[in-house]
Amino acid sequence: MSAALDYNSAESAWEDAATAAALLAIDPPGVGGVCLRSLPGPVRDRWVQIARELLPAETPWRRIPINISDSRLLGGLDLTATLRSGRPVVERGVLAEVDGGVAVLAMAERIAPATAGKLGAVLDNGEVRLERDGLAERMTSRFGVIALDEGAEEDERPVGPLRDRLGCHLDLNGIPVHVAGGCEYTADDVAAARDRLDQVHCSDELAEALCAGGLALGIGSLRAPLQALRAARAAAALAGRTEVTQEDVALATRLILVPRATRIPEMQQPEEEQPEEQQETQETEQQEQEEPPPPPEQEDDERPDEEDGGEQDEDDQGQDEDEDEEQAPAEIPAELVLDAARAVLPDNLLQQMKIRELAQRNRSQTPGRAGALQQGGGRGRPAGVRAGNPGGGARLNVVETLRTAAPWQPLRREHDQTGRRVIVRPEDFRVTRFKQRSQTTTIFAVDASGSSAMHRLSEAKGAVELLLAECYVRRDEVALVAFRGRGAEVLLPPTRSLTRAKKGLAGLPGGGGTPLAAGIDTARQLTGEVRRKGATPVLILLTDGRANVTREGLGGRDKAQQEATEAARAIRVMGIRALVVDTSPRPRPMGRELAEAMGADYLPLPRADASSISSAVQAVTGTGR
């Protein structure tokens, strides 16, 4: 099972998942929704079926396809009714129709950021604001979302703002089919809990515990504690209570806070108990050290007053201490939340979060999986419409053209003598815009010098072969540049042939000096050729960063290092996506400095085999499948 729900058993994981479906059915807008990470299959279908059956029969249930248009999502002009009646008629979108219900978002990991932004705005405002096609409408809509996340890799997830607005994060991958049974709750239980929800209260102590626990887990968003509070109230209502208990808080922690955790909370070490006699001895010694010297002797008649005053001061001090104890706030029981979180947090959370952070950072430029976006032309995925005339590869969008012309029909008919029902003018023409990903060519520049051959060349060969296989599966092209001795050569021009790539790796010799500048120059020239063909180049440089051969093939470490830095800066100027993998057994500053000059990600791997190098490169550059 994945790190999101790494529980002790699949049974407990499914039990929590079924309970999450019940909480969503009780309060869809309050819980926000469920981000359901699972590949298509009977387990996911069973969970969706349970969520549907627990909802009241009249609850709206709408599916949102990944390629939904803005007019269908938010609403717009009802073209047929408008042309028939001769006046603008508003058509309600899916988000307005699902008010009070649940919207199911298919393939949420591939949703466009613009669509996710519109969906998030409606979730935040509780209303659909329609301002298009000459219309201005506001329609109330509060609902929950089930985002079906079918991502196979770590970086294949819905965009962050959308995940942040969904309360429960579930992972059903790894749950056997025979475990995915039913749910202990029924639709009648959910209906009774809905009626009881307004009467449920949560103490300030437990509410503060959720906030403090979320902060201790590294959750920066305030939405998560609020969603956890609403989920805890729904859990109490489901159990037939009107007061939130620690059990409800623990459940909300597992479902909402733990999947968002970015760090493991530290365990509080209890203070070692000392024997009472030793404690009393230490207190006595401390009091003797802090006791001020006695005042000088004074007359007897003044002493009673001082003694009375001293007694009075001691009484006042005792009263002040009592008042301070009464006014001191009670300790927030954050340990209640943290104990529930520690029971389900994975041991390798920090490593997984680091890889996920790198993958998300590089997601906007996902090399290997898809190249740069190219807009225009008549191929690719539709990317909206624009005003323009058809021709030259541009296709007329008939529906959007009629939609643009519809509001003007009454005015145009008054000045038209032909009797036409629909009058379309050239300024109404709308053409469809398309966008497509260009092909990606991954260029591996491998250091085959004596130092690398002695240290890591065999592991580098194995890692490159694994990465080449991944590129072959995606039908991308790969190229191989090797540098050793006095220069560099292209062992493998851009190709899709995996067999040819393996032969190039098998014939990769090792030994000699490190002409690093020549290797980078050769890779840069190859990236230029790739760009001229319309593809997107990605450069992966595997080296220890210690150059000792100049461009002329002569020795001289200082000059060779300077030339390597200059060649790396040329890569940065060209804006090439690059990664420097430091293959030396003990990483030195030269590798990091080279990556900074190149504007590339730096990945030191002093102790790693071919598989770990391949996995790390895929996580950083997004070259996973």
Phi, psi and omega per residue, in radians:
M1 nan 2.755 -3.091
S2 -1.406 3.027 -3.069
A3 -1.214 -0.353 -3.079
A4 -1.106 -0.648 -3.116
L5 -2.409 1.100 -3.102
D6 -1.515 1.274 -3.093
Y7 -1.523 2.990 -3.102
N8 -1.174 -0.482 -3.107
S9 -2.599 2.719 3.107
A10 -1.183 -0.505 3.136
E11 -1.104 -0.789 3.134
S12 -1.169 -0.598 3.108
A13 -1.131 -0.767 3.125
W14 -1.190 -0.618 3.126
E15 -1.088 -0.774 3.098
D16 -1.146 -0.661 3.131
A17 -1.128 -0.726 3.108
A18 -1.160 -0.654 3.088
T19 -1.125 -0.659 3.089
A20 -1.065 -0.661 3.084
A21 -1.096 -0.665 3.113
A22 -1.184 -0.718 3.114
L23 -1.109 -0.682 3.089
L24 -1.120 -0.679 3.136
A25 -1.179 -0.530 -3.141
I26 -1.262 -0.806 -3.060
D27 -2.470 1.352 -3.111
P28 -1.031 -0.845 -3.134
P29 -1.195 -0.597 -3.096
G30 -1.213 -0.852 3.111
V31 -1.198 -0.490 3.096
G32 1.655 -0.723 -3.133
G33 2.547 -2.979 -3.105
V34 -2.344 2.255 2.986
C35 -1.684 1.802 -2.993
L36 -1.760 1.804 3.135
R37 -1.603 1.949 -3.111
S38 -2.951 2.452 3.020
L39 -1.264 2.686 3.124
P40 -1.022 2.397 -3.129
G41 2.971 -3.128 -3.085
P42 -1.139 -0.535 -3.130
V43 -1.150 -0.826 3.126
R44 -1.160 -0.716 3.132
D45 -1.079 -0.661 3.136
R46 -1.158 -0.707 3.132
W47 -1.142 -0.773 3.135
V48 -1.094 -0.661 3.109
Q49 -1.117 -0.716 3.105
I50 -1.104 -0.782 3.133
A51 -1.064 -0.637 3.140
R52 -1.258 -0.713 -3.096
E53 -1.241 -0.479 -3.126
L54 -1.335 -0.357 3.131
L55 -1.305 2.607 3.023
P56 -0.999 2.675 -3.012
A57 -1.058 -0.585 -3.064
E58 -1.550 0.058 -3.105
T59 -1.212 2.280 3.115
P60 -1.124 2.476 3.124
W61 -2.438 1.951 -3.083
R62 -2.211 2.503 3.067
R63 -1.782 2.377 -3.139
I64 -1.950 1.890 3.105
P65 -1.241 2.803 -3.070
I66 -1.190 -0.516 -3.079
N67 -1.744 0.484 -3.109
I68 -1.167 2.497 3.129
S69 -1.498 2.826 3.131
D70 -1.110 -0.631 -3.127
S71 -1.159 -0.602 3.105
R72 -1.410 -0.524 -3.127
L73 -1.315 -0.897 -3.054
L74 -1.752 -0.352 -3.054
G75 1.867 3.001 -3.135
G76 3.058 -2.584 -3.085
L77 -1.508 2.189 3.041
D78 -1.358 1.780 -2.978
L79 -1.106 -0.804 -3.090
T80 -1.105 -0.842 -3.129
A81 -1.160 -0.618 3.141
T82 -1.156 -0.788 3.135
L83 -1.176 -0.535 -3.128
R84 -1.320 -0.725 -3.063
S85 -1.585 -0.339 -3.140
G86 1.414 0.204 3.092
R87 -2.464 2.714 -3.114
P88 -1.106 2.268 3.108
V89 -2.123 2.250 -3.077
V90 -1.442 2.360 3.049
E91 -1.889 2.178 3.136
R92 -1.266 2.423 3.111
G93 -1.540 -3.141 -3.106
V94 -1.114 -0.705 -3.095
L95 -1.186 -0.504 3.062
A96 -1.357 -0.575 -3.135
E97 -1.263 -0.411 -3.039
V98 -1.620 0.233 -3.136
D99 -0.946 2.181 -3.138
G100 1.459 0.033 -3.078
G101 -2.154 -2.522 -3.052
V102 -2.321 2.337 3.053
A103 -1.872 2.270 -3.133
V104 -1.784 2.050 -3.091
L105 -1.731 1.930 -3.115
A106 -1.385 2.498 3.100
M107 0.860 0.973 -3.040
A108 -1.135 -0.418 -3.125
E109 -1.229 -0.244 -3.127
R110 -1.921 0.165 -3.109
I111 -1.157 2.469 3.130
A112 -1.216 2.479 3.122
P113 -0.984 -0.614 3.137
A114 -1.141 -0.744 3.100
T115 -1.144 -0.713 3.096
A116 -1.101 -0.645 3.106
G117 -1.142 -0.726 3.101
K118 -1.139 -0.706 3.113
L119 -1.142 -0.727 3.114
G120 -1.139 -0.623 3.115
A121 -1.125 -0.687 3.109
V122 -1.188 -0.684 3.106
L123 -1.115 -0.662 -3.131
D124 -1.257 -0.775 -3.030
N125 -1.522 -0.337 -3.107
G126 1.243 0.355 3.131
E127 -2.736 2.701 3.087
V128 -1.735 2.113 3.115
R129 -1.782 1.936 -3.086
L130 -1.798 1.967 3.107
E131 -2.406 1.381 3.132
R132 -2.794 2.814 3.136
D133 0.974 0.575 -3.137
G134 1.295 0.264 -3.120
L135 -1.939 2.674 3.079
A136 -2.519 1.711 -3.099
E137 -2.314 2.668 3.028
R138 -2.268 2.162 -3.097
M139 -2.185 2.192 3.135
T140 -1.157 2.369 3.130
S141 -2.755 1.982 3.073
R142 -2.196 2.166 -3.013
F143 -2.703 3.027 3.022
G144 -1.923 2.835 -3.080
V145 -2.203 2.354 2.946
I146 -1.916 1.867 -3.126
A147 -1.659 1.982 -3.140
L148 -1.493 1.819 -3.105
D149 -1.659 1.904 -3.107
E150 -1.799 0.326 -3.101
G151 -1.121 2.408 3.124
A152 -1.689 -0.445 -3.141
E153 -1.848 2.916 -3.067
E154 -1.139 -0.592 -3.096
D155 -1.520 -0.045 3.114
E156 -1.571 1.495 -3.125
R157 -2.432 2.780 3.043
P158 -1.052 2.726 -3.111
V159 -1.040 2.623 -3.040
G160 -0.979 -0.832 -3.141
P161 -1.022 -0.570 3.117
L162 -1.274 -0.759 3.126
R163 -1.094 -0.612 -3.114
D164 -1.141 -0.469 -3.111
R165 -1.559 -0.099 3.119
L166 -1.750 2.201 -3.011
G167 -1.187 -1.142 -3.038
C168 -1.509 2.333 3.049
H169 -2.026 1.971 -3.080
L170 -2.025 2.612 3.075
D171 -2.295 1.927 -3.116
L172 -1.684 -0.025 3.106
N173 -1.139 2.257 3.139
G174 1.743 -0.178 3.098
I175 -1.445 2.114 -3.127
P176 -1.112 2.746 -3.108
V177 -1.133 -0.654 -3.084
H178 -1.237 -0.300 3.104
V179 -1.429 -0.555 -3.100
A180 -1.292 1.442 -3.134
G181 -1.709 -2.210 -3.095
G182 -1.779 -2.749 -3.129
C183 -2.291 2.446 -3.099
E184 -1.268 -0.189 -3.136
Y185 -1.829 2.694 -3.139
T186 -2.062 3.020 3.108
A187 -1.119 -0.548 3.091
D188 -1.167 -0.684 3.090
D189 -1.089 -0.709 3.136
V190 -1.170 -0.704 3.120
A191 -1.103 -0.727 3.107
A192 -1.153 -0.665 3.116
A193 -1.167 -0.613 3.093
R194 -1.094 -0.704 3.124
D195 -1.207 -0.492 -3.071
R196 -1.589 -0.203 -2.981
L197 -1.075 -0.692 -3.104
D198 -1.160 -0.337 -3.115
Q199 -1.608 -0.102 -3.089
V200 -1.426 2.338 3.128
H201 -2.153 2.663 3.094
C202 -2.172 2.326 -3.125
S203 -1.194 2.682 3.110
D204 -1.082 -0.557 -3.118
E205 -1.092 -0.802 -3.133
L206 -1.261 -0.619 3.094
A207 -1.119 -0.726 3.091
E208 -1.186 -0.538 3.091
A209 -1.122 -0.697 3.096
L210 -1.119 -0.718 3.120
C211 -1.164 -0.795 3.135
A212 -1.148 -0.659 3.108
G213 -1.159 -0.702 3.080
G214 -1.092 -0.675 3.098
L215 -1.157 -0.695 3.122
A216 -1.168 -0.476 3.119
L217 -1.491 0.018 3.103
G218 1.435 0.415 -3.138
I219 -1.588 2.027 -3.073
G220 -1.526 -0.279 -3.092
S221 -1.567 2.446 3.095
L222 -1.409 -0.238 -3.140
R223 -1.085 -0.677 -3.055
A224 -1.075 -0.874 3.090
P225 -1.074 -0.640 3.115
L226 -1.159 -0.734 3.090
Q227 -1.155 -0.640 3.097
A228 -1.148 -0.651 3.095
L229 -1.123 -0.749 3.121
R230 -1.176 -0.649 3.094
A231 -1.161 -0.655 3.103
A232 -1.139 -0.675 3.089
R233 -1.142 -0.719 3.100
A234 -1.128 -0.656 3.115
A235 -1.146 -0.686 3.090
A236 -1.135 -0.741 3.104
A237 -1.112 -0.636 3.122
L238 -1.169 -0.555 3.117
A239 -1.473 -0.011 3.109
G240 1.489 0.335 -3.128
R241 -1.889 2.783 3.068
T242 -1.950 0.151 3.122
E243 -2.393 2.319 3.131
V244 -1.252 2.337 -3.140
T245 -1.954 3.066 3.123
Q246 -1.119 -0.548 3.104
E247 -1.113 -0.700 3.107
D248 -1.152 -0.693 3.121
V249 -1.133 -0.697 3.117
A250 -1.109 -0.709 3.114
L251 -1.119 -0.799 3.111
A252 -1.090 -0.584 3.098
T253 -1.125 -0.774 -3.126
R254 -1.153 -0.679 -3.035
L255 -1.445 -0.548 -2.960
I256 -2.034 -0.812 -3.037
L257 -1.416 -0.765 -3.056
V258 -1.060 -0.779 3.129
P259 -1.096 -0.329 3.132
R260 -1.673 -0.047 -3.046
A261 -1.086 2.402 3.093
T262 -2.016 -0.048 3.062
R263 -2.708 2.751 3.134
I264 -1.598 2.156 -3.127
P265 -1.147 2.524 -3.138
E266 -1.306 2.499 3.082
M267 -1.387 2.355 3.092
Q268 -1.382 2.106 3.137
Q269 -1.449 2.120 3.126
P270 -1.186 2.499 3.119
E271 -1.194 2.446 3.139
E272 -1.188 2.263 -3.133
E273 -1.330 2.378 3.117
Q274 -1.929 2.680 3.077
P275 -1.032 2.605 -3.094
E276 -1.062 -0.667 -3.126
E277 -1.125 -0.706 3.134
Q278 -1.155 -0.685 3.105
Q279 -1.122 -0.750 3.136
E280 -1.109 -0.676 3.131
T281 -1.127 -0.749 3.128
Q282 -1.146 -0.689 3.117
E283 -1.129 -0.690 3.140
T284 -1.124 -0.788 3.125
E285 -1.097 -0.660 3.138
Q286 -1.176 -0.706 3.119
Q287 -1.148 -0.661 3.124
E288 -1.153 -0.627 3.122
Q289 -1.229 -0.609 -3.089
E290 -1.552 -0.193 -3.077
E291 -1.227 2.213 -3.118
P292 -1.254 2.788 3.120
P293 -1.134 2.647 -3.118
P294 -1.150 2.583 3.132
P295 -1.232 2.789 3.107
P296 -1.111 2.701 -3.093
E297 -1.136 2.385 3.108
Q298 -2.177 3.043 -3.094
E299 -1.156 2.679 -3.066
D300 -1.107 -0.605 -3.074
D301 -1.246 -0.259 3.115
E302 -1.596 -0.336 -3.068
R303 -1.156 -0.720 3.141
P304 -1.020 -0.705 -3.140
D305 -1.101 -0.710 -3.138
E306 -1.169 -0.651 3.124
E307 -1.152 -0.720 3.083
D308 -1.089 -0.732 3.132
G309 -1.120 -0.680 3.118
G310 -1.100 -0.731 3.103
E311 -1.102 -0.668 3.139
Q312 -1.149 -0.696 3.115
D313 -1.116 -0.684 3.125
E314 -1.130 -0.661 3.105
D315 -1.140 -0.756 3.122
D316 -1.105 -0.685 3.132
Q317 -1.125 -0.680 3.114
G318 -1.143 -0.669 3.098
Q319 -1.157 -0.691 3.111
D320 -1.098 -0.708 3.131
E321 -1.129 -0.677 3.101
D322 -1.108 -0.727 3.135
E323 -1.136 -0.673 3.122
D324 -1.116 -0.675 3.125
E325 -1.152 -0.642 3.125
E326 -1.231 -0.614 -3.094
Q327 -1.466 -0.260 -3.124
A328 -1.129 2.262 -3.125
P329 -1.206 2.589 3.104
A330 -1.203 2.539 -3.130
E331 -1.147 2.299 3.139
I332 -1.200 2.183 -3.073
P333 -1.357 1.035 3.131
A334 -1.116 -0.426 3.137
E335 -1.074 -0.459 3.091
L336 -1.056 -0.771 3.121
V337 -1.270 -0.726 -3.072
L338 -1.207 -0.614 3.089
D339 -1.105 -0.727 3.100
A340 -1.161 -0.583 3.141
A341 -1.273 -0.732 -3.112
R342 -1.102 -0.479 -3.100
A343 -1.199 -0.386 -3.068
V344 -2.139 -0.086 3.136
L345 -1.249 2.383 3.107
P346 -1.271 2.690 -3.127
D347 -1.217 -0.570 -3.092
N348 -1.715 0.619 -3.098
L349 -1.081 -0.760 -3.071
L350 -1.101 -0.730 3.114
Q351 -1.121 -0.738 3.137
Q352 -1.143 -0.694 3.132
M353 -1.165 -0.617 3.124
K354 -1.137 -0.799 3.118
I355 -1.109 -0.725 3.135
R356 -1.131 -0.670 3.129
E357 -1.108 -0.760 3.109
L358 -1.128 -0.717 -3.127
A359 -1.140 -0.739 3.138
Q360 -1.183 -0.617 3.138
R361 -1.122 -0.600 -3.105
N362 -1.689 0.152 -3.042
R363 -1.205 -0.532 -3.140
S364 -1.135 -0.415 3.069
Q365 -2.153 1.492 -3.015
T366 -1.642 1.461 -3.135
P367 -1.238 2.711 3.123
G368 1.447 -0.770 3.132
R369 -1.448 -0.707 3.115
A370 -2.810 2.489 -3.108
G371 -1.424 -2.902 -3.122
A372 -1.177 2.650 3.130
L373 -1.294 2.361 3.055
Q374 -2.145 2.132 -3.102
Q375 -1.788 2.741 3.132
G376 1.716 3.025 -3.129
G377 1.394 -3.026 -3.084
G378 -1.996 0.314 3.136
R379 -2.155 2.715 3.116
G380 1.870 -2.868 -3.136
R381 -1.550 2.500 3.077
P382 -1.062 2.395 -3.119
A383 -2.276 0.790 3.111
G384 1.641 -2.998 -3.127
V385 -2.250 2.863 3.089
R386 -2.571 2.785 3.075
A387 -1.279 2.397 -3.129
G388 2.901 2.946 -3.129
N389 -1.691 2.457 3.086
P390 -1.166 2.672 -3.115
G391 2.200 2.774 -3.133
G392 1.140 0.535 -3.120
G393 1.649 -0.231 3.125
A394 -1.440 2.404 -3.095
R395 -1.873 2.380 3.114
L396 -1.273 2.264 3.044
N397 -1.663 1.778 -3.003
V398 -1.141 -0.766 -3.077
V399 -1.097 -0.841 -3.126
E400 -1.189 -0.552 3.072
T401 -1.122 -0.811 3.097
L402 -1.142 -0.625 3.127
R403 -1.126 -0.647 3.112
T404 -1.228 -0.618 -3.095
A405 -1.440 -0.348 -3.015
A406 -1.042 -0.834 -3.107
P407 -1.066 -0.343 -3.064
W408 -1.649 0.026 -3.033
Q409 -1.118 -0.812 3.136
P410 -1.006 -0.730 -3.117
L411 -1.213 -0.657 -3.113
R412 -1.276 -0.564 3.136
R413 -1.174 -0.504 3.124
E414 -1.142 -0.533 -3.085
H415 -1.833 0.101 -3.130
D416 -1.906 2.323 -3.092
Q417 -1.820 0.059 -3.072
T418 -1.485 -0.315 -3.136
G419 1.404 0.255 3.120
R420 -1.222 2.491 -3.141
R421 -1.365 -0.624 3.140
V422 -2.168 2.161 -3.122
I423 -2.002 2.018 -3.121
V424 -1.999 2.301 3.134
R425 -1.987 2.840 -3.086
P426 -1.008 -0.553 -3.136
E427 -1.227 -0.174 3.087
D428 -1.510 -0.213 -3.048
F429 -1.082 2.357 3.063
R430 -2.260 2.327 3.131
V431 -2.009 2.649 -3.104
T432 -1.467 2.323 3.024
R433 -1.630 2.503 3.128
F434 -2.169 2.655 3.026
K435 -2.403 2.573 3.137
Q436 -2.569 2.704 3.107
R437 -1.490 2.336 3.052
S438 -1.344 2.793 3.136
Q439 -1.179 2.534 -3.137
T440 -1.814 2.371 3.050
T441 -2.100 2.004 -3.140
T442 -1.620 2.105 -3.101
I443 -1.851 2.063 3.099
F444 -1.722 2.065 3.045
A445 -1.838 1.921 -2.975
V446 -1.908 2.272 3.067
D447 -1.392 1.937 -3.135
A448 -1.878 0.434 -3.126
S449 -1.273 3.101 -3.099
G450 -1.113 -0.717 -3.124
S451 -1.138 -0.761 3.113
S452 -1.218 -0.670 3.135
A453 -1.087 -0.644 -3.132
M454 -1.264 -0.588 -3.022
H455 -1.616 -1.093 -2.868
R456 -2.354 0.229 -3.023
L457 -1.126 -0.669 -3.138
S458 -1.131 -0.732 3.095
E459 -1.157 -0.664 3.122
A460 -1.118 -0.715 3.090
K461 -1.050 -0.802 3.135
G462 -1.099 -0.708 3.121
A463 -1.143 -0.747 3.126
V464 -1.097 -0.671 3.137
E465 -1.131 -0.702 3.090
L466 -1.125 -0.744 3.131
L467 -1.172 -0.624 3.090
L468 -1.100 -0.684 3.116
A469 -1.110 -0.680 3.106
E470 -1.123 -0.748 3.116
C471 -1.104 -0.631 3.135
Y472 -1.142 -0.681 3.131
V473 -1.097 -0.624 -3.119
R474 -1.487 0.020 -3.133
R475 1.116 0.463 3.003
D476 -1.546 2.909 3.114
E477 -1.717 2.694 3.121
V478 -2.301 2.699 3.085
A479 -2.480 2.737 -3.071
L480 -2.361 2.191 3.073
V481 -2.068 2.275 3.104
A482 -2.109 2.424 3.093
F483 -2.285 2.304 -3.137
R484 -2.870 2.889 3.102
G485 1.126 -1.986 -3.090
R486 -1.948 -0.010 -3.112
G487 -2.880 -2.908 -3.104
A488 -2.289 2.726 3.129
E489 -2.550 2.672 3.089
V490 -1.564 1.783 3.125
L491 -1.321 -0.493 -3.085
L492 -2.464 1.837 3.047
P493 -1.121 2.874 3.133
P494 -0.925 2.171 -3.069
T495 -2.683 2.838 3.029
R496 -1.844 -0.032 -3.073
S497 -1.380 1.963 3.115
L498 -1.204 -0.633 3.127
T499 -1.106 -0.754 3.116
R500 -1.127 -0.644 3.126
A501 -1.155 -0.710 3.137
K502 -1.145 -0.643 3.098
K503 -1.135 -0.669 3.098
G504 -1.104 -0.676 3.099
L505 -1.206 -0.690 -3.116
A506 -1.110 -0.559 -3.139
G507 -1.594 0.239 -3.127
L508 -1.397 1.863 -3.126
P509 -1.440 2.911 3.125
G510 -2.309 2.580 3.111
G511 2.242 2.775 3.117
G512 1.714 -2.963 -3.118
G513 -1.371 -3.041 -3.086
T514 -2.102 1.569 3.067
P515 -1.436 1.248 -3.015
L516 -1.106 -0.731 -3.141
A517 -1.078 -0.724 3.127
A518 -1.124 -0.682 3.112
G519 -1.121 -0.746 3.134
I520 -1.187 -0.689 3.120
D521 -1.090 -0.747 3.137
T522 -1.117 -0.726 3.107
A523 -1.140 -0.643 3.135
R524 -1.162 -0.727 3.087
Q525 -1.089 -0.657 3.127
L526 -1.187 -0.655 3.095
T527 -1.143 -0.611 3.075
G528 -1.091 -0.731 3.099
E529 -1.119 -0.677 3.133
V530 -1.118 -0.742 3.141
R531 -1.128 -0.687 -3.131
R532 -1.133 -0.395 3.085
K533 -1.498 -0.018 3.114
G534 1.566 0.140 3.131
A535 -1.694 2.974 3.137
T536 -1.857 2.034 -3.129
P537 -1.498 2.563 3.044
V538 -2.310 2.209 -3.066
L539 -1.892 2.197 3.059
I540 -2.084 1.992 -3.080
L541 -1.852 2.064 3.104
L542 -1.893 1.919 -3.067
T543 -2.782 2.874 3.025
D544 -1.612 -0.071 3.044
G545 1.384 0.100 -3.082
R546 -1.798 1.631 -3.125
A547 -1.449 2.460 3.096
N548 -2.497 0.149 3.098
V549 -2.266 2.270 -3.113
T550 -1.394 3.114 3.124
R551 -1.124 -0.499 3.133
E552 -1.399 -0.033 -3.130
G553 1.485 0.265 -3.130
L554 -1.783 2.793 3.116
G555 -1.368 2.898 -3.113
G556 2.372 1.718 -3.019
R557 -1.153 -0.742 -3.069
D558 -1.126 -0.833 -3.134
K559 -1.178 -0.670 3.129
A560 -1.114 -0.685 3.122
Q561 -1.180 -0.666 3.116
Q562 -1.136 -0.750 3.115
E563 -1.145 -0.625 3.099
A564 -1.127 -0.683 3.102
T565 -1.137 -0.704 3.107
E566 -1.118 -0.723 3.108
A567 -1.137 -0.632 3.116
A568 -1.160 -0.663 3.115
R569 -1.126 -0.566 3.086
A570 -1.127 -0.609 3.060
I571 -1.116 -0.709 3.137
R572 -1.130 -0.698 -3.135
V573 -1.103 -0.657 -3.139
M574 -1.284 -0.214 3.123
G575 1.237 0.612 -3.111
I576 -1.490 2.330 3.065
R577 -1.226 2.168 -3.024
A578 -2.481 2.782 3.091
L579 -2.472 2.282 3.088
V580 -1.863 2.050 3.094
V581 -1.794 1.963 -3.127
D582 -1.413 1.894 -3.060
T583 -1.665 0.106 -3.139
S584 -1.264 2.595 -3.122
P585 -1.144 -0.484 3.072
R586 -2.252 1.740 -3.082
P587 -0.997 2.367 3.131
R588 -2.054 2.935 -3.091
P589 -1.061 -0.380 -3.073
M590 -1.062 -0.688 -3.131
G591 -1.131 -0.781 3.134
R592 -1.161 -0.716 3.125
E593 -1.109 -0.654 3.099
L594 -1.125 -0.724 3.124
A595 -1.140 -0.695 3.115
E596 -1.130 -0.721 3.108
A597 -1.147 -0.561 -3.131
M598 -1.451 -0.233 -3.041
G599 1.203 0.569 -3.054
A600 -1.932 2.842 2.978
D601 -1.259 2.538 -3.109
Y602 -1.998 2.252 -3.077
L603 -2.316 1.708 3.080
P604 -1.429 2.246 3.131
L605 -2.271 1.338 -3.084
P606 -1.199 -0.549 -3.111
R607 -2.365 1.616 -3.109
A608 -2.724 2.627 3.077
D609 -1.687 -3.035 -3.083
A610 -1.097 -0.694 -3.110
S611 -1.151 -0.745 -3.129
S612 -1.199 -0.646 3.069
I613 -1.087 -0.785 3.135
S614 -1.080 -0.768 -3.134
S615 -1.118 -0.734 -3.128
A616 -1.150 -0.719 3.120
V617 -1.113 -0.711 3.118
Q618 -1.126 -0.674 -3.128
A619 -1.187 -0.695 -3.074
V620 -1.351 -0.727 -3.039
T621 -1.705 -0.154 -3.133
G622 1.316 0.494 -3.133
T623 -1.594 0.366 3.076
G624 -1.302 2.952 -3.067
R625 -1.291 nan nan
